[in-house]
């Protein structure tokens, strides 16, 4: 089965920069055109749960690889569809094809796409990353994130998704002057349901600041400890 999107992309004078992706000790960073290096949005917003996820990956290596591959595949096919490119669904695995069919009705509600898989960064937040999509969805200008899941989820389980989206909104506004007030998380589960989680960016700003501060406090403490250790060794 072949599907082709028919989506309108807003023509703007926006020139979003290329960001060089870096991997340091297994964590993702981006280098901006002016040479600054910022941690990725996903690294920072997932920082508080890093131990939990690391342990889960160690205990479930096969499933970890499967869900990572599933997520990458779903993102790729949704991106191609939104770019109005030809998508051959027969090339997908059964799970990925089912997830695409599940999420497609909500994706079809998207109009006026401002950016898609676009690099963003913020000197204020000191973060960088690539946003899935910023567009209109059911009349609201929103940061839209596409997620695959093994099961249906509760909103309380996906706080980090809202923090990621809020960061992208703030980064986009800093770079372009365009305010994106809404968040839409489109989550297709293997149970055959597409959940649409909504929120306002403003509702997540305080919590996002807490998470960012926690991350950078940890980095400063690590740096100070390393410097102290180096000093003691040289004495």
SULDA-V247975 format. One record per pair of residues at least 12 apart in sequence whose C-alpha atoms are under 8 Angstrom apart, sorted by sequence separation. I is the first residue (numbers start at 1). GAP is how many residues later the second one is. D is the distance in Angstrom with one decimal. If there is no record, write none. Layout:
BEGIN
i=I gap=GAP d=D
i=I gap=GAP d=D
END
This chain:
BEGIN
i=19 gap=12 d=5.6
i=20 gap=12 d=6.9
i=27 gap=12 d=8.0
i=28 gap=12 d=5.6
i=118 gap=12 d=5.1
i=119 gap=12 d=6.6
i=131 gap=12 d=7.8
i=132 gap=12 d=6.5
i=133 gap=12 d=6.5
i=169 gap=12 d=7.4
i=184 gap=12 d=6.7
i=185 gap=12 d=5.0
i=19 gap=13 d=5.3
i=117 gap=13 d=5.6
i=118 gap=13 d=5.5
i=132 gap=13 d=5.5
i=184 gap=13 d=5.8
i=185 gap=13 d=6.5
i=18 gap=14 d=7.5
i=19 gap=14 d=6.9
i=117 gap=14 d=5.2
i=118 gap=14 d=7.1
i=131 gap=14 d=7.8
i=132 gap=14 d=7.1
i=183 gap=14 d=7.9
i=184 gap=14 d=4.8
i=17 gap=15 d=7.8
i=18 gap=15 d=7.2
i=28 gap=15 d=6.6
i=116 gap=15 d=6.8
i=117 gap=15 d=4.7
i=118 gap=15 d=7.7
i=183 gap=15 d=5.5
i=184 gap=15 d=7.0
i=17 gap=16 d=7.1
i=27 gap=16 d=6.7
i=116 gap=16 d=5.6
i=117 gap=16 d=6.2
i=145 gap=16 d=8.0
i=182 gap=16 d=7.4
i=183 gap=16 d=5.2
i=116 gap=17 d=4.5
i=166 gap=17 d=7.4
i=182 gap=17 d=6.1
i=183 gap=17 d=5.9
i=115 gap=18 d=5.7
i=116 gap=18 d=6.6
i=165 gap=18 d=6.4
i=182 gap=18 d=4.7
i=183 gap=18 d=6.4
i=73 gap=19 d=8.0
i=114 gap=19 d=7.6
i=115 gap=19 d=5.4
i=181 gap=19 d=5.9
i=182 gap=19 d=5.7
i=113 gap=20 d=7.4
i=114 gap=20 d=5.5
i=115 gap=20 d=7.2
i=145 gap=20 d=7.4
i=181 gap=20 d=5.5
i=113 gap=21 d=6.1
i=114 gap=21 d=5.5
i=144 gap=21 d=7.5
i=162 gap=21 d=7.1
i=180 gap=21 d=7.9
i=181 gap=21 d=7.3
i=74 gap=22 d=6.1
i=78 gap=22 d=7.4
i=113 gap=22 d=4.2
i=143 gap=22 d=5.9
i=73 gap=23 d=6.8
i=77 gap=23 d=7.7
i=112 gap=23 d=5.5
i=113 gap=23 d=6.7
i=143 gap=23 d=7.8
i=162 gap=23 d=7.9
i=111 gap=24 d=6.2
i=112 gap=24 d=5.7
i=161 gap=24 d=7.5
i=70 gap=25 d=7.8
i=74 gap=25 d=7.3
i=110 gap=25 d=6.6
i=111 gap=25 d=5.1
i=143 gap=25 d=7.3
i=70 gap=26 d=6.2
i=74 gap=26 d=6.7
i=110 gap=26 d=5.6
i=111 gap=26 d=6.3
i=143 gap=26 d=6.4
i=110 gap=27 d=4.6
i=109 gap=28 d=5.8
i=110 gap=28 d=7.0
i=109 gap=29 d=6.1
i=169 gap=32 d=7.3
i=131 gap=34 d=7.8
i=166 gap=35 d=5.1
i=152 gap=36 d=8.0
i=165 gap=36 d=7.7
i=166 gap=36 d=7.9
i=79 gap=37 d=7.3
i=131 gap=37 d=6.3
i=143 gap=37 d=6.9
i=152 gap=37 d=5.7
i=162 gap=37 d=7.6
i=79 gap=38 d=7.6
i=142 gap=38 d=5.6
i=147 gap=38 d=7.3
i=149 gap=38 d=6.8
i=151 gap=38 d=5.2
i=166 gap=38 d=6.6
i=129 gap=39 d=7.9
i=141 gap=39 d=5.8
i=142 gap=39 d=6.4
i=143 gap=39 d=6.4
i=144 gap=39 d=6.2
i=145 gap=39 d=6.5
i=146 gap=39 d=6.3
i=147 gap=39 d=6.1
i=148 gap=39 d=5.6
i=149 gap=39 d=6.1
i=150 gap=39 d=5.4
i=151 gap=39 d=6.0
i=152 gap=39 d=6.9
i=162 gap=39 d=7.9
i=166 gap=39 d=6.9
i=141 gap=40 d=6.8
i=142 gap=40 d=4.4
i=143 gap=40 d=5.0
i=144 gap=40 d=4.8
i=145 gap=40 d=4.9
i=146 gap=40 d=5.1
i=147 gap=40 d=4.6
i=148 gap=40 d=5.0
i=149 gap=40 d=4.5
i=150 gap=40 d=5.0
i=151 gap=40 d=5.9
i=141 gap=41 d=6.2
i=142 gap=41 d=5.0
i=143 gap=41 d=6.2
i=144 gap=41 d=5.8
i=145 gap=41 d=6.1
i=146 gap=41 d=6.1
i=147 gap=41 d=6.2
i=148 gap=41 d=5.7
i=149 gap=41 d=6.3
i=150 gap=41 d=7.2
i=152 gap=41 d=7.4
i=163 gap=41 d=6.3
i=167 gap=41 d=7.5
i=125 gap=42 d=7.9
i=140 gap=42 d=6.8
i=142 gap=42 d=6.3
i=144 gap=42 d=7.2
i=146 gap=42 d=8.0
i=148 gap=42 d=7.8
i=155 gap=42 d=6.9
i=162 gap=42 d=7.1
i=163 gap=42 d=7.8
i=166 gap=42 d=7.7
i=152 gap=43 d=7.5
i=163 gap=44 d=7.6
i=163 gap=45 d=5.7
i=125 gap=46 d=7.8
i=137 gap=47 d=7.9
i=120 gap=48 d=7.1
i=122 gap=48 d=7.9
i=99 gap=49 d=7.0
i=122 gap=49 d=5.1
i=121 gap=50 d=5.6
i=120 gap=51 d=6.2
i=121 gap=51 d=7.8
i=120 gap=52 d=6.6
i=122 gap=52 d=6.8
i=122 gap=53 d=7.5
i=121 gap=54 d=7.8
i=120 gap=55 d=7.8
i=75 gap=71 d=6.7
i=75 gap=72 d=7.8
i=74 gap=73 d=7.8
i=74 gap=74 d=7.1
i=7 gap=75 d=6.2
i=5 gap=76 d=5.0
i=6 gap=76 d=7.5
i=7 gap=76 d=7.2
i=71 gap=76 d=6.9
i=4 gap=77 d=6.0
i=5 gap=77 d=5.8
i=7 gap=77 d=6.5
i=71 gap=77 d=5.8
i=3 gap=78 d=7.5
i=5 gap=78 d=7.0
i=6 gap=78 d=5.6
i=70 gap=78 d=7.3
i=5 gap=79 d=4.2
i=4 gap=80 d=5.6
i=5 gap=80 d=6.7
i=106 gap=80 d=7.4
i=4 gap=81 d=5.8
i=5 gap=81 d=7.8
i=4 gap=82 d=4.9
i=67 gap=82 d=7.9
i=3 gap=83 d=6.1
i=4 gap=83 d=6.1
i=103 gap=83 d=7.1
i=2 gap=84 d=6.8
i=3 gap=84 d=5.3
i=103 gap=84 d=7.3
i=2 gap=85 d=5.6
i=3 gap=85 d=6.7
i=103 gap=85 d=5.5
i=2 gap=86 d=4.6
i=3 gap=86 d=7.5
i=41 gap=86 d=5.8
i=102 gap=86 d=6.0
i=1 gap=87 d=5.9
i=2 gap=87 d=6.1
i=39 gap=87 d=7.4
i=40 gap=87 d=5.8
i=41 gap=87 d=5.9
i=42 gap=87 d=7.8
i=102 gap=87 d=7.9
i=125 gap=87 d=7.8
i=1 gap=88 d=5.5
i=2 gap=88 d=7.9
i=38 gap=88 d=5.7
i=39 gap=88 d=5.5
i=40 gap=88 d=5.0
i=41 gap=88 d=5.7
i=100 gap=88 d=7.8
i=106 gap=88 d=7.8
i=1 gap=89 d=6.1
i=32 gap=89 d=7.7
i=38 gap=89 d=5.1
i=39 gap=89 d=6.3
i=40 gap=89 d=5.2
i=99 gap=89 d=5.8
i=38 gap=90 d=5.8
i=99 gap=90 d=6.7
i=102 gap=90 d=6.1
i=99 gap=91 d=6.6
i=102 gap=91 d=6.2
i=103 gap=91 d=5.6
i=98 gap=92 d=7.7
i=102 gap=92 d=5.8
i=99 gap=93 d=7.3
i=98 gap=94 d=7.5
i=95 gap=95 d=7.2
i=30 gap=98 d=6.2
i=29 gap=99 d=7.5
i=30 gap=99 d=7.2
i=19 gap=100 d=6.5
i=18 gap=101 d=6.5
i=9 gap=102 d=7.8
i=10 gap=102 d=5.5
i=12 gap=102 d=7.9
i=16 gap=102 d=7.3
i=17 gap=102 d=6.6
i=7 gap=103 d=7.5
i=8 gap=103 d=6.0
i=9 gap=103 d=5.3
i=10 gap=103 d=5.7
i=11 gap=103 d=7.7
i=16 gap=103 d=6.6
i=17 gap=103 d=7.5
i=7 gap=104 d=6.3
i=8 gap=104 d=5.2
i=9 gap=104 d=4.6
i=10 gap=104 d=5.4
i=16 gap=104 d=7.0
i=7 gap=105 d=7.4
i=8 gap=105 d=6.3
i=9 gap=105 d=6.3
i=7 gap=106 d=7.6
i=9 gap=106 d=8.0
i=46 gap=114 d=6.3
i=45 gap=115 d=5.6
i=45 gap=118 d=6.4
i=45 gap=119 d=6.3
i=42 gap=122 d=6.5
i=41 gap=123 d=6.1
i=41 gap=126 d=7.2
i=14 gap=162 d=6.8
i=45 gap=163 d=7.6
i=48 gap=163 d=7.6
i=47 gap=164 d=7.8
i=45 gap=166 d=6.4
i=44 gap=167 d=7.1
i=45 gap=167 d=7.3
i=44 gap=168 d=6.3
i=47 gap=168 d=6.7
i=44 gap=171 d=6.2
END
